Amino acid sequence: MPQQGAPVRQERQPAAERPSGPGPDGIDWEAEAAALEAGADPAAPADGAEHAEAEWAGDEGEYAEDEYHEDGAEDDGRGGFLGEEDDSREAKKKRKEKGKKSGRRNGGACLVVALVLLGAMGGAGWFGYGFYKDHFGPAPDFPGPGSGSVNVEIKPGAAGSQMGAALKQAGVVKSIDAFNAACDKNVKCSTIQPGAYTMPKEMSAEGAVQFLVEANGGEKLIIQEGLTSTATYVKIDDKLKLPKGTTANVAKEQINNLGLPPYANGNIEGFLWPTRYSITEGMKPEDLLKQMVKNAVERYAGLDAEAQKIGLKSGYEVVIEASILQAEGNNKDDFAKMAKTIQNRLADKGKVNGRLGMDTTLQYALGTKNLEKKDINDGSNKYNTYINPGLPPTPIANPGDDALKATLNPADGKWLYFIAMSPTQTLFAETDTEHANNVKAYCTAAGQKFDPVAIHCTTK
C-alpha cells in the first residue's frame, strides 16, 4: 500500500486496451496523439471542449529533463519543494512550455551529435583513402625527366631497394617503392654497376633506372683502391682529355673548396674515394674531385668511436692505417692479419718500440720505390717509419672498404712482421730471425741486395 502523501503509480495500459474518448482522468489519449502527429497545439480545445494537458514521459510519469530553478526563477506551477502540485490549467500550460524548450534543447544536442558522427565518418573515409593509397595505390613518383644534377653513389652489391634509398636521399626519385617497381619492369636493372653517378634531380623512377642502365656502357672513370692522389690526378686528366697536370693544379688551387673535413688539415690524400664514376659532357676536374671527397667523408663518418676500440686515437688514424694495409697488401684476405701486426707494433714498447718499419710509408714520401741506405737512416722524414715511431702524419693512399673493415676488425695473433711475397702470398713472423729470412728471400727474388742490419732490400 502506498505511503501517505506519495504519488500513486498508475500503470500505462496498452493501446489496444484503452477505450476511445476521454478516460477516467478526463483526457482523450487518442485525440491527443493524433494532434501531436499533425503538428497541432495540444493545448488548443478539441471538438469545442477544453481538455487537460498530458504529461507523459515514461512509466514514472516524469519529464524527459527535470528543470532546477534557483531562488527567484520563474515559477512553473509545480509548487515548492515537496509541496502540492498546482493542477490549474495555467500551471499545466507553463509546465508544457518548459517541456517544449527542453525538447528543443535535446533536438539541438541530437543535431550536434549527428554532425560529430558525420565528421567522424568523413575522417574515417579520408583515413581509409590514405591507407588504400599508401598500401595499394601506385607509389609516389616524379612525372618528368628531372633537371639539375646531383651525385649519387651506388654501393657494391646494392639491391634494388638499396639503390632506391640512395636515389631518394639524393632527391633523384620520389620514393623507394616507385624505383623498385621500375627496376622490376626493366630486365637490365640487375646489370647496374656500383659507382658514382651524376644524375638529374626529380626524375621519374622509370627514367632513373634507364639512366643507370645506359650509364653502364657510357663514359666512366674507375679509381682503384690503393691509388695515391698523384696517380688519381693522372687518370682524371686522361679521361677528361686534359693537359697533364691540370687536375693536380686544380686540386692545389681549390683545396679549400673540395669539401675536405677540418681534421684533414688541407691534405687530400686518402679522400679520393675509389669507385666507378660516371663522366658527363663538359665535366670539370673539380666536379670529380668533389664527388670523390664527398664519398670518402660519408664513408669515414662514425670512425672516431670505432677507433677507440682498437687503440687508435681518431677516425683519421683508422684511415691512415687502412691506407698502409692497402699499399702494403696484395691479398685482401691477409688484411686482418696485417692490421693486427701493425697494431702489435704500435703497442710494443720493447723490441720494435712502436716503429712500423714499413717501406711503403717512406716510398710515398720520396715518390719512388727504390730506397737507399741514406733514405732509411734519415729520421727527419716524418714518413720514415723505420726511425719514427707511430703512424705517418697522413694517409699514403686511398683505402677501400676491405682495408677499412680489416683495420677495425683485426685478426688475433702475436705477429710483429709481415712481407708480401707475391700477389697471393703474405708471410708473417713473430721473431727477428724468421722475418730476416723472409726479407732476404724477397730481395733475392726481386734482384736486389739485402741489408742484414736494417733487414731491408737496397739497390746499392
MIDO-685634 format. One record per residue (C-alpha): x, y, z. Coordinates in steps of 0.05 Angstrom, whole numbers, plus 5000, padded with zeros to 4 digits. Layout:
residues N
XYZ...
//
This chain:
residues 460
500050005000503050674981505251135037501251745054503052345013506851954960504351984887500451374865503850994807499050854751500650304701500150504628495050094590496849804522493850194465489349624446486149614514484950354523477850584506476751154457474551834482476252154549478551654600477551674675482752214680478952664633483952614575482552344505489252004493487951804420485952514401491952794438496852334400493552504333494153244347501453174363502852784299499153304259503253874289497254174324497754524391495454014442493554594487488154814437480854584451478753964413471653884387469754534422471554264491477554424533481953844556487553764605494853764584498453104580505052984614507652314591514952144593515351424612512550954662514151404721510352004692516552454697519052974647524552794599529053324631528053594700528754344710532154624771530755344789534855784832531256254881527556774842526956344780520456354741515055944773512855354731506655194772509554584806509654874876515354874926519854314947515453724969509654194962502954064929503054094853498654634822493554274777490654914747490454984672495355564674500355164714499754574667500855034607507255304638509854614650508354424579512155024552518154814594517754124563517854414493524054824508527454214536525553834473528554374430534954334471535053584464533953664389539854144385544153644422542053104374543953544315550953654345551752914357549652774285554653274258560152974301558452284275558452534203565252864215567952224245565251824186568452324138575152284175574751524173573451554099579452014088583851564131581450964092583151304027590051484053591150774077589050494009593450993973599450824017598650074014595049913949595550523905601450703859607850923894609451673894613451853833616052473797612852573729618552833687625752733665628453173721633153763719639654003750644753493775646753123838652052603854649651913876653851313896651350613884654850153933657749483911652648933918646849423927639949123915634249503883631649773949638550003969639650353903632650663911634350913981640751243956636951573898631251803943636052103994639552483938632852743911633152363846626851943856620752083898620051403932623850753940617650353921617050703854624250553838623449823859617349763814621050073755627149623769622649003768619949203699626949323668630548663656637249033653636549333723640748763751646548983707647249663740654449743764656750043830659950723827658651473830653551753782651852473764644252473754638652983746634153123806626752933809626852403755621351903744623251233773623050913704627651463677632451363735633050613722634150733648639451263663643350783707642750213657645150643599650850933641653950233645656050293573657551033576663651433595666451233663672651303706674750743753679150933811682250313842683650213916690750403937691950943885695451573910692652263897698052373845696151753807688851943811690152633781693452303721687451853709682652443712686852833662686852243615679452113620677452853611682752943556686153503593693453713591697853343641697953683709691254023701687653643756693653693803693654453795686154483806686754073869692154523896688555173879681654953903683654523962679254934009673154853964673154103954669453924018675253654060673753594135677854024184681653424210684853314142688753964151688254114077691253454055687053094003690752424007686151874030679852264009679452083936674651503947675950913900669950713859666750793790664951503768660451683710663252203663658552723634659653213577663253843600665253553667670853913701676353623746673553963807666853613795670152933801674553143859668553393899664852733886670752333910671752743973664252723989664151973983670251894028667652364082660951994084664551324089669051574146663351844187663051494255670151224253672251624315668151184361670750544328677950784333677850764409676250014409682749844373687350314409687550874358686251604375681551804319677951604256683351954216688451464245683950894222684351184151691951244156692750524179687950274126691850644073698150264095694549604090692149794021699049983998702849404031697948834019696748453955691347993981685348274018684647604055691047784092688748484112686148284181692847954200696648554173692249014214693848614277701248634261701149394254697349474319702148994355708049424332704750074353703449784422710349464431715049844478720949374473723449014410720649504358718850064405712650284367716150334300712550044239718649974195714550004130717550104061711250404034710950994081717951224061716751063987710651503988714452104015720252013967715851853906719951243888720250503906727850483904730550623974737850753992741250694060741351444069733851474059732650934111737251284160734151974150729852094212727952794190722952494142716552414183714351854137720551444155717350924200723950554207726251104255720051494275715151114320707651124307703551244245705651724190702452414192697552284134694751704094699451454039693951233991686451203983683950584021677750184003672349844044676349194053682249554085677849964130673949364154680348974168683249554207677049574251676748814258683948554264685547824269688147504334695747384334702647594361705947774295710748344292712848284218709848144150712248184079708148094015711947583975707147583916700047803897697347183932702347063988704047464051708847174103708047344177713247274232713747364307721447364312727047774281730547154253724346894219722847564188730147674165729847024126723347234093726047914073732447614045728447134002724247713976730448143959733647563922727347443881726948183864734248213842736148683899741448673954739748504026741948944085742348464146742949044195736849434171733548784147731749124082732849084007737449603976739649783906746649993929
//
